Amino acid sequence: MEQCTVCIYDDNMVPASGGGIEILGTDHFGTNLDDAKVAQSLGVGEFGARINLPEPPEPIVIWVDDNLGRLAPTTLGHLNGRMTARLDVILYSLPGGPDGGRKGQVGYHKRAVAVSYTGHSLETSSEDEENSKRRLTPAMISEYISRQVNDGIWTESEATGVRSLVETTTRALNIPKGSSELSGKLERWSAQLSDLGIEISMLASRKVKTTNQGGSQAAQASY
């Protein structure tokens, strides 16, 4: 069977040989191509796993996840499932907690970005304005992460890890019918983001009804 070799490294480009890292291949709908592979030694100076490619060939997505939560997950896709390949992937460390392991640092004020996913749009509300909602843009998340770095709460490397966590979670949210294994990872990634001050609510799983407002239709989530 044809395979894709995925080798993983930390941000110093040293093989990430710690335990707890899984590599999962799915099709572009989120269905597992095979069981998740636990990363292991692939030879001298190499650590990762080999993913079986689908037969017949189809586009694939690769997910790399540290079950222990030390390194940010990442995802690569959409890849040609007809071609054997070697992927050398960098994983970035995440901050040590909601305050990046620097609780009590002078000038630190956590300001969460609350994200609601409706399947059509993202909205945000600040903690001190719970009843006011506005469109969330990528720039707003980027600003929040940059502020954590500027305030000395997170390092640049940790900020890159948080961005990777945001991107991976967003991709998982957009998978049409993710496997139970991927859904479990998504739940954990969302909790990690919450700990870092970025709240994600998956409203797509709630009942949605359509109302008419001034001649135009609007979707409302039923809680």
C-alpha positions in Angstrom: 0.0 0.0 0.0 1.3 3.5 -0.9 2.1 5.7 2.1 2.8 9.3 3.0 5.7 9.8 5.5 5.1 12.6 8.0 8.2 13.6 10.1 7.7 16.1 13.0 10.0 18.6 14.5 9.9 21.3 17.2 10.6 24.9 16.2 14.3 24.4 16.6 14.0 21.8 13.8 14.9 19.0 16.2 12.8 15.8 16.0 9.8 16.1 18.3 10.3 12.8 20.0 8.1 13.3 23.0 5.1 10.9 23.6 1.5 11.7 22.9 1.7 12.9 19.3 -0.7 11.4 16.8 -0.9 11.8 13.1 -4.3 11.3 11.4 -5.2 11.2 7.7 -8.7 12.0 6.6 -10.5 12.6 3.3 -11.7 16.1 2.6 -15.0 15.3 4.3 -13.3 14.4 7.6 -13.6 10.6 7.3 -10.6 8.7 8.7 -8.5 7.0 6.1 -7.0 4.8 8.8 -6.5 4.7 12.6 -4.5 7.6 14.0 -0.8 6.7 14.1 1.2 7.4 17.2 4.5 9.1 16.2 7.5 7.0 16.7 11.1 6.6 15.6 11.4 6.2 11.8 15.1 5.8 11.8 18.2 7.8 12.9 17.1 11.5 13.4 13.6 10.9 12.2 10.4 10.8 14.3 6.8 10.6 13.0 4.5 8.1 11.2 3.6 6.7 7.9 0.0 7.3 6.7 -1.7 4.8 4.3 -2.9 6.6 1.2 -6.5 5.9 0.0 -7.4 3.4 -2.7 -8.8 4.5 -5.0 -6.8 7.8 -4.7 -8.6 10.9 -3.5 -7.6 14.2 -1.9 -6.4 13.9 1.7 -5.9 16.1 4.8 -3.2 15.4 7.4 -3.7 16.3 11.1 -0.9 16.3 13.6 -2.0 16.5 17.2 -0.1 16.5 20.6 -2.6 14.8 22.9 -0.7 16.2 25.9 -1.3 19.7 24.8 2.3 20.9 24.9 2.7 21.5 21.1 0.1 23.1 18.9 -1.8 20.9 16.4 -1.4 21.6 12.8 -3.1 20.4 9.6 -2.0 20.2 6.0 -4.4 19.9 3.0 -5.7 19.4 0.5 -3.0 16.9 -0.6 -2.9 14.7 -3.7 -3.7 11.2 -2.3 -2.4 9.7 -5.6 1.2 10.8 -4.9 3.6 9.3 -2.3 5.3 12.1 -0.4 7.4 13.0 2.6 6.1 15.9 4.8 8.5 17.5 7.3 6.3 19.4 9.7 7.2 21.9 12.4 5.2 22.0 15.7 5.2 25.1 17.9 4.9 25.1 21.7 1.8 26.5 23.3 1.8 28.9 26.2 1.8 27.2 29.6 -1.7 28.2 30.5 -4.3 31.0 30.1 -1.6 33.5 31.0 1.2 31.8 29.3 2.7 30.6 32.5 3.3 34.2 33.6 0.4 34.7 36.0 0.7 37.8 38.1 3.0 39.6 35.7 2.6 43.4 35.9 0.4 44.8 33.2 -1.2 41.5 32.3 -5.0 41.8 31.7 -6.7 38.9 30.0 -9.2 40.1 27.4 -10.9 37.2 25.8 -12.0 37.0 22.2 -15.3 35.1 22.1 -16.0 33.4 18.8 -19.3 31.9 17.8 -19.4 29.7 14.7 -22.8 29.6 13.0 -21.7 27.9 9.8 -22.0 31.2 7.9 -20.3 33.9 10.0 -18.2 34.5 13.1 -19.2 36.9 15.8 -17.4 38.2 18.9 -18.3 39.8 22.1 -15.9 41.2 24.8 -16.2 40.1 28.4 -17.3 43.6 29.5 -19.9 43.8 26.7 -21.6 40.5 26.8 -24.7 41.7 25.1 -23.0 43.5 22.2 -21.9 41.4 19.2 -20.0 42.4 16.1 -18.4 40.7 13.2 -15.1 38.9 14.1 -12.3 39.3 11.6 -9.0 37.5 11.4 -7.4 40.8 12.1 -9.1 40.9 15.6 -7.7 37.5 16.5 -4.3 38.5 15.2 -4.4 41.8 17.2 -5.2 39.8 20.4 -2.3 37.4 19.9 0.1 40.3 19.0 -0.9 42.1 22.2 -0.1 39.1 24.3 3.4 39.1 22.7 3.8 42.9 23.1 2.9 42.7 26.8 5.5 40.0 27.3 2.9 37.3 28.1 3.7 35.0 25.2 6.8 34.6 23.2 6.8 34.9 19.4 7.1 31.1 19.1 4.2 30.6 21.5 2.1 33.1 19.5 2.9 31.1 16.3 1.6 28.0 18.2 -1.6 29.8 19.1 -2.1 30.8 15.5 -1.6 27.2 14.4 -4.2 26.1 17.0 -6.7 28.7 15.7 -6.1 27.6 12.1 -6.4 23.9 12.9 -9.6 24.4 14.9 -11.1 26.5 12.2 -10.4 23.9 9.6 -11.9 21.2 11.8 -15.0 23.3 12.3 -15.4 23.5 8.5 -15.2 19.7 7.9 -18.6 18.6 6.7 -18.8 15.3 8.6 -15.7 14.8 10.8 -15.1 11.4 12.4 -15.7 10.9 16.1 -12.0 10.9 16.6 -11.6 14.3 14.9 -14.6 15.6 16.8 -13.0 14.6 20.1 -9.8 16.5 19.1 -11.9 19.5 18.1 -13.5 19.6 21.5 -10.1 19.5 23.2 -8.7 22.2 20.8 -11.6 24.4 21.6 -11.0 24.0 25.3 -7.3 24.9 24.8 -8.3 28.0 23.0 -10.6 28.9 25.8 -7.8 28.6 28.3 -5.8 31.0 26.1 -8.6 33.6 26.1 -10.2 32.7 22.8 -13.7 31.3 23.3 -15.2 29.2 20.5 -18.9 28.1 20.6 -19.9 25.6 18.0 -23.4 26.8 17.3 -23.6 24.7 14.1 -24.6 21.8 16.3 -27.6 23.7 17.7 -31.0 24.0 16.0 -31.1 26.9 13.5 -34.4 28.5 12.5 -35.0 31.1 9.8 -36.8 34.4 10.5 -37.7 37.2 8.2 -36.4 40.6 9.1 -37.4 43.5 6.9 -37.8 41.3 3.8 -34.5 39.5 4.3 -33.9 36.2 5.9 -31.7 35.7 8.9 -30.6 32.6 10.7 -31.0 32.4 14.5 -29.5 29.8 16.7 -31.9 28.1 19.2 -30.2 27.6 22.6 
